[in-house]
Amino acid sequence: MAKTKTGICAVILSVSSFLFILTAFCSGYWLVNDGELKNPKFIRIGLWEVCFDNFEDFRHQYDNKFTGCWWVFEEEYYIIHDFLLPGFFIATQFFFTLCLTLVLVAVALTWLYCFCSRDHDKYIILLMSNALNHWIAALCGLCAVITFGLNGDRRDWMPYWQHNDLGWSYAFAVVGSLLLWPAGALFLVEGRRVRYRTLAESRPPSQYSMEVPKPSHTDI
């Protein structure tokens, strides 16, 4: 079915936010070394992957050294889990995973919208549900990026904090989360427009004529 310009813009924003969020979720460049250090111990970290170069526990409790890129929950990292996975990082993983899950639902609802007729009795419910879903996903995404943005480069986490910068994966997460807000708003606008049109069409026509009656003529 042909869609309005509002609906088309909502679909474009929805798909764009999904691509940004999926890329941020899967990539490992949320926090990166700026490259100015000669022998950096920390290289980069994403939500699920961390890269070290001859890194060792800065508390000197263990002699193990870590080199290469590994899953953050790798068994070899269990001795530094309290350092590697602080509370704010777990919160970031949780909220952004929830955000991606809701965005996947939003993509499914958007796909249904693209092929659903305006005359379907659930059409308005579909639009309103999609708008609400986008906004909840956006809220979860913002909780994740704000939490990581405030704590990602703090002094007591990765070594040489002054040489660590937020990476492009984090930027993608921010952009994707922000795009969800206008996408949800456009789906809401489209739903209200269809609702008003439906109410107008279902309203019965006026039974009284608004024409001024013509005066009668009498013969004298």
N, C-alpha and C positions, 0 to 999 in steps of 0.2 A: 504493500500500500504506500501511496505517496505521503511523505512526511513534510511537516512545516519546517521553516528555516530554524525555528527554535529547537525542534526535535533533532534536526541534523547536527546542529552545533553541540547539543547535549551528547549525542553519540560520539562525535569527534573528541570531545573533552574526556568522555568516559574511557574510550579506547586509549587515548594518549596517557592518561593517568595510570592505566593498567600497565602500559609498557614501561613507564618510568619506575613504577613501584616494583614490578617484577625484576627489572634490571638491577635496581638497588638491593633487592632482597638476595639475589644470587651472586652479586659481585662482591669483591673483597677489598674495597677502597673507601671505607668509611673514615678511617684515620690512617694517614700515610706520613712517612718520614719525608722531610723537605729536600733531602739529598745533599745538604750542605755538610753533614758530618762525614769524616773520612771512613770510619768503620762503625756504622750504626748497628746497634744490636737489634733494634726493632725496625722492621721494614714497612709493614702495613697490616691492617686488620679489617675484616668485614664482620657481618653478623655471624658467619659460620666458619670463617677461615682466618688464620693468623700466620704471618710470615716473620721468622726471626733469622738472625745471622750470628751464630755463636753466642746466643743469649743464655745467661745463667741467672739463677735466683739472686736478686739484688740483696736479699737478706742473708745470703751465704749459708742457708740451712742445708742446701744440697749442692753437690758438685756436678750435677747433670748440666749439659749444654745442649741447646736446641737450635737446629739450623734447618731452614726450608719452610715450606708452606704446609700447614696441617689443619685438620678439622679442629675447631676449638674444644671439642669434647673428646679429643684423642686420648686414649688410655695413658700414653706417655706423659701427658700434661697434668695428670691427676695431682702431682706433688705441688703444682703451682696454681691449682684451680681457684684457691681463695684470692690469689692476686689477679689471675687472668680473667676470671668471671665475677667481677664485683656486682653488687646489687643493681646498680644503675644499668649495667650492660644486660643483665638478665631481663630487667624491665623493658629495655629497648627491644630485645628479641621477642618478648611476649607481645607487646603492643603492635610491633610491625608485622609479626606473623598473623595476628588477628586482623590487622588492616588488609593484608594480602588476601586472607580468606574471604573477607567481606567484599573485596574488589572482584574476586572471582565470581561471587554471587551476583555482583552488579553487572559483570560482563554477560552472565547468563540472562539476567533480566533485560539488559539492553538488547541482546540478540532476539529475545521474545518480542520486545517492542518493535524491532525493525520489521517483523513479519506478522504482527498482530493487526487486525482490522480495527478501525476506530469504532465500528459498530458492535464490537464484542462487549458483552456485559461486564467483563473484568478489566476492560482497557484502562479505566481511570484508576482502579486499585493497583494495577501494574505500574503505572506512572508514579503514583504516590509512594508505593513501596520501594521503587527504585530510587526515588529522591531521598527517602529516609535512610536507605541502605548506604548510599553515597556519603551522606553526612556522618553516619556512625563510623564508617571506614576512615573518613577524613579526620575525625576526632582521635581515633586510635593512632593514625599516622602522625598527627601533630604531637601527641603524647610521646611517641617514640623519638621523633627528631628533636624535640625540645629537651627531652631527658639526655639524649646523647650529646647534643650541642652544648649543654651546660657542663657536662662531665667528661667528655671524650678526651680533652687535652689537659686534664688537671694534673697536678704535679705528682700525685701519689699513685698514678697508674702506669702507663708505659714510660720507659726510660727516656731521658733527654726530652722532656715534655716541650721545651722551648723550640724544638726542631720538628714537632709533630703538628700536622695541619689536617683539618677536615677535608676529605677527598671528594672526588666527583660522585662516588656512589651515594654519599650523604646528600650532595646537592640534588641528585636525581630523586632521592626519597622526599626531600623538601618540596620539589616541584610537583611530584606526583601527588603528594598529600594536599597541596594547595589547589590543584586542579579539580580535586573531588568536590570542593565546595561549590564552584559555579556549575559544575555538571549536575549536581543534585538540585540546585536552584532552577536550572533550566527545565529539568524533568518536572519539578513542582509547578512551574509556570505553564508548561504544556498540559499537565493534568488539570489545573484550574480552568484553563481555556476550554478544554473538552467538556469539563463539568458544566460550565456556564452555557456552552452551546447546547448541551443535552437538555438542560433545564429550559432553555428558551424554546427549543423545538417541541418539548413535551407540554408546554403551557397551552391551554385551550384558547382558540380565538375569541375575541370579544363578541358577546351576543347582542350588544347594543350599538346601533349606528351612531356615529358622531356627527352625522350630517344635520345641518339646521333645516327643519321642515319648512317647505315653501308655504307661504300664506295662501289660503283658499280664496277663490274669487266667487262672488255671489252676484246674481243679476237682480237689479232693483227695478 
